[in-house]
Amino acid sequence: MTEYQMLKTISVVTYEAQVNFFEQEIYKESEFVDAFLDVQLLLKAGVCKLVVMDRNE
């Protein structure tokens, strides 16, 4: 399972809901997908960092 630690707090607002990703918290990649976020773009922007990567994925 791939997990990421947030370096900044961000909020995502969609038609259905608002999702918050809080600084220092750890989230699974699937949580970003559910919020329509591209993890690779977040990494490039310095918003989060990779903390655990499951090599079996």
C-alpha positions in Angstrom: 0.0 0.0 0.0 1.4 3.4 -1.0 1.0 6.2 1.6 1.8 9.8 1.6 2.3 12.4 4.3 0.9 15.9 3.7 3.3 18.8 4.0 0.5 21.3 3.7 -3.2 21.4 4.4 -5.4 21.4 1.4 -9.2 21.2 0.9 -10.9 19.8 -2.2 -14.5 20.9 -2.9 -16.6 18.8 -5.3 -20.2 18.9 -6.1 -20.8 16.0 -3.7 -18.5 16.9 -0.7 -15.6 18.8 0.7 -12.5 16.7 1.5 -9.7 17.9 3.7 -6.1 16.7 3.7 -4.3 17.9 6.9 -0.6 18.8 7.3 1.5 15.9 8.8 -1.3 13.4 8.4 -0.8 10.2 6.4 -3.1 9.2 3.6 -3.5 6.3 1.2 -3.2 6.9 -2.6 -6.8 5.8 -3.0 -8.0 8.7 -0.8 -6.4 11.1 -3.2 -8.1 9.3 -6.2 -11.4 9.6 -4.4 -10.9 13.4 -4.2 -10.0 13.6 -7.9 -6.4 14.5 -7.1 -3.3 13.4 -9.0 -0.7 12.3 -6.4 2.2 12.8 -8.9 1.3 16.5 -9.3 1.0 16.9 -5.5 4.5 15.4 -5.1 5.9 17.7 -7.8 4.3 20.7 -6.1 5.8 19.8 -2.7 2.4 19.4 -1.1 3.0 15.8 0.1 5.8 13.2 0.3 6.0 9.4 -0.2 6.3 7.6 3.2 5.5 4.0 2.4 5.5 2.2 -0.9 4.3 -1.4 -1.2 6.4 -3.1 -3.9 3.7 -5.6 -4.6 1.3 -3.1 -6.2 
